[in-house]
Amino acid sequence: MNIRYQPNGGVQYVARAGEQLYLTGVYQDIDGVRWYELVDGNWAQGQYVRFE
């Protein structure tokens, strides 16, 4: 999954399949896409996030 420095921004790094990412609870909806903020300040696109 591409992790971005801001919603809809450029790729900061790529997370491996199955890697746990920690969210802040902050999200933004932009053009019908939900973005979740990670604790490191970067963002993940919601369609690729699985909550367990």
Summary of the structure (lengths in Angstrom):
residues: 52
radius of gyration: 9.9
end to end distance: 17.0
largest distance: 27.0
contacts: 115
relative contact order: 0.31
helix: 6%
strand: 46%
